[in-house]
């Protein structure tokens, strides 16, 4: 921290600290987040010192094989022992950020949310009956929903604190935070899904679902669903939209978590659609009657039973990525959205900024005022809200793809278009992958 920054930090009576942050001609005073009580601090320390137990997809799916009361009660016991460990470690990680970063209201808000959820789960009594589990599951669902905007909130905080941490430090911290979030939501949502399935299984027939895992997930069906959503968004935002062509092995299915695939494809399609429409309008004008070039999605199944990977290629004619931007496309907070617009928040990306920056106001409860989020219910299923305009779409999509051992790569033909290759490992072949 620089000497000038140190001079901005003053100590108040009682040991509480404030930071005077220059704001045009005056200073805006930020108070440091209140420290946890001694009891909670000791509880956090006791959980954080123990690393989370290694978790494999086989063990996660096993709670639903077979789906009986005993397996669901085993699942809730696992939730109450495992999620607090992960929440405690993230709370500790937030507490160790540089002091001036910790005073940021968005970062402070995220820390308080982690502490509160940790306290709730760490002190929750043992669940021994299905009736008790039903009550717990309802509260767990509310807790999961209350954290849906954590990532855009944290994104805004780090966007404001970029000068106090290096890009590498921010990237490493966010990688860990997002991976932790994915694992917590997997554990929580798997238990919620299994509990609900146990209650309704007598009313439904055979299913390919084991909780949130679909053993017969159809990439083509997910592409179509995401395509309809992104097409409507693109039409409303830019006044035009490309069509989608699906080729390759249309009927292929594989074992995966559908909401993860939905998030990955939605973010990639948003980029492809926006680039295609903007490129078309730039070349031919907004009044052009020429059809916008299509976006082509090719589905390739595993080449052999011994290969667990399914591949998807998304090809657009949106002009590609300029060489000066290629090195930054997977960097957090890098975005080309609205680069040609002024900073007033208007123009074709105004709706995206409502969902990105404006939706994480300090005083808002989860989801309150999130206008863009109201029309992205599908994206919210992944617990990420909408963060368009903050530049987190591609790096987070790659994290989701890599989570089960897959990959995401982008290749650009500058002046023509881009190809995004997504390789996903079938989760029934990722049994030993620790999450």
Helices and strands as residue ranges (DSSP letters): H 3-8, E 9-11, G 13-15, E 17-23, E 26-31, H 38-48, H 57-62, H 69-95, H 99-102, H 105-122, H 130-146, H 150-160, G 162-164, H 167-200, G 201-203, E 209-210, E 213-218, H 219-238, E 244-248, E 253-257, H 258-284, E 295-300, E 309-316, H 323-326, G 347-349, H 350-356, G 358-360, H 371-374, H 377-380, H 393-403, E 407-413, E 417-425, G 427-429
